[in-house]
Amino acid sequence: MSFGESKPDTGLIAGLEALLRRLVHLEPGEAPRLLLSFATFFCVLCGYYVMRPVRDEMGVAVGTDGLERLFYWVFLTMLAAVPVFGTLTASFARRRIVPIVYGFFILNLFAFWLALDRQTGAVGTSVGSIFFVWSSVFNLFVVSMFWILMSELYDGTTAKRLYGFIAAGGTAGAVTGPVIARYLAPMVDAHDLLLVTAAFLSLALAAVLALRRITADDRSATASDAEKPVGGRDILSGATHVLSSRYLLFIALFILLANLIGTYFYLEQSRIVGATIVEKSARVQFFAGRDFAVNAITLAVQLLLTGRLMERFGLALSLAALPATAIAGLAALAISPTLEIVAAVMVAERAVAFSLTNPAVKVLWTAVPLDEKYKAQSFVDTVVYRGGDAASGWVFNSFAKSIGASGTLVAAATLPLALVWLWIGLSLSREQKERAAGA
């Protein structure tokens, strides 16, 4: 051993592995990769939630009418990003794609920090609008890139065991980020929080590079594959893959229906809270209490149950859990659209989505070829997801106006849509099992 070199603390490593084995079904040698995956997702979402209050404040400056337009600009920006990302995946080695994307966004953060600093902290309408759109694109792309990498590094069987714990890293980051932002806000200018986000994303980038190294060591046969670009140069192949594959189309429809019905719950919550709680501070307390309950339940389920449930029952239970929760919530709101009911429905719907269904949807991508993992998954996670955001509010508002219906009747009319959503989830579970067995 050379001077200055120290042996790793084997006692600490053994202790960490013993703790992990209490939480997940851990195979030998998996602990380093699992901890790095957890840490990467923690840094990604912690960084985003440090920056999110800055974005929300800019949204307030733009105004309500401006926000509705900005959501459409977010969707259009996603459409424009698809061919750019297609060119990236066709031109660079696979191992470089996530680092390039993360490096690009880190540079963007510094550019926005400089632009805002020149305005001495004041947020101009144009800069605020651009940043609001950019931050929405940032969130979806950095999260999508993370899960694309996970679907490459973990096979379906392993993902069922470990994705719940990995997702808990993101939940822990989503809880920690706002605490950091709240602590730093009185001491620094708001735009300085972008530097904190850049620091966390840099840590995530370092963890990604470490994950690549570990994987290359563990799977030397796949190391040369990581040097190859993903697929051909068809820059729109993500969309064509989705439209030509029943499996991928069902994944897209599952996510689209989740957005549509989730937006209905959000709109109904806004209507009921606005009609029931008069004081602004009381509304803030209501939303804060709801968010705390969602995060607490989500983190507990992700750490203790998600992996065990997916390993024991496959994806059927986890994919069916969210549509089933939505069906129960729609029925409850159709019968009694009260504040207590909508609060319980929103907590249950979001906790089930984050802790069970979202990790299961990510496992679905482990059963597709590499080209589809990078191109189709990115298309679904960004364009389809934001397309659902852009369309869902218009769909439900137009539907309610066209039939002159109250929230109760709209909830009842939405039930058949939730049943279709449930059927799609169960179909996806069966096909993923067949694909994994074939592979």
Stockholm file with secondary structure:
# STOCKHOLM 1.0

chainA/1-439         MSFGESKPDTGLIAGLEALLRRLVHLEPGEAPRLLLSFATFFCVLCGYYVMRPVRDEMGVAVGTDGLERLFYWVFLTMLAAVPVFGTLTASFARRRIVPIVYGFFILNLFAFWLALDRQTGAVGTSVGSIFFVWSSVFNLFVVSMFWILMSELYDGTTAKRLYGFIAAGGTAGAVTGPVIARYLAPMVDAHDLLLVTAAFLSLALAAVLALRRITADDRSATASDAEKPVGGRDILSGATHVLSSRYLLFIALFILLANLIGTYFYLEQSRIVGATIVEKSARVQFFAGRDFAVNAITLAVQLLLTGRLMERFGLALSLAALPATAIAGLAALAISPTLEIVAAVMVAERAVAFSLTNPAVKVLWTAVPLDEKYKAQSFVDTVVYRGGDAASGWVFNSFAKSIGASGTLVAAATLPLALVWLWIGLSLSREQKERAAGA
#=GR chainA/1-439 SS CCTTCCCCCHHHHHHHHHHHHHHSCCCTTCHHHHHHHHHHHHHHHHHHHHHHHHHHHHHHHHCHHHHHHHHHHHHHHHHHHHHHHHHHHHHSCHHHHHHHHHHHHHHHHHHHHHHHHHTTTCCCHHHHHHHHHHHHHHHHHHHHHHHHHHHHHSCHHHHHHHHHHHHHHHHHHHHHHHHHHHHHTTTSCGGGHHHHHHHHHHHHHHHHHHHHHHHHHHCHHHHTGGGSCSSCSCTTHHHHHHHHCHHHHHHHHHHHHHHHHHHHHHHHHHHHHHHHCCSHHHHHHHHHHHHHHHHHHHHHHIIIIIHHHHHHHTTHHHHHHHHHHHHHHHHHHHHCCCHHHHHHHHHHHHHHIIIIIHHHHHHHGGGSCHHIIIIIHHHIIIIIHHHHHHHHHHHHHHHHHHHTCCHHHHHHHHHHHHHHHHHHHHHHHHHHHHHHHHC
#=GC SS_cons         CCTTCCCCCHHHHHHHHHHHHHHSCCCTTCHHHHHHHHHHHHHHHHHHHHHHHHHHHHHHHHCHHHHHHHHHHHHHHHHHHHHHHHHHHHHSCHHHHHHHHHHHHHHHHHHHHHHHHHTTTCCCHHHHHHHHHHHHHHHHHHHHHHHHHHHHHSCHHHHHHHHHHHHHHHHHHHHHHHHHHHHHTTTSCGGGHHHHHHHHHHHHHHHHHHHHHHHHHHCHHHHTGGGSCSSCSCTTHHHHHHHHCHHHHHHHHHHHHHHHHHHHHHHHHHHHHHHHCCSHHHHHHHHHHHHHHHHHHHHHHIIIIIHHHHHHHTTHHHHHHHHHHHHHHHHHHHHCCCHHHHHHHHHHHHHHIIIIIHHHHHHHGGGSCHHIIIIIHHHIIIIIHHHHHHHHHHHHHHHHHHHTCCHHHHHHHHHHHHHHHHHHHHHHHHHHHHHHHHC
//
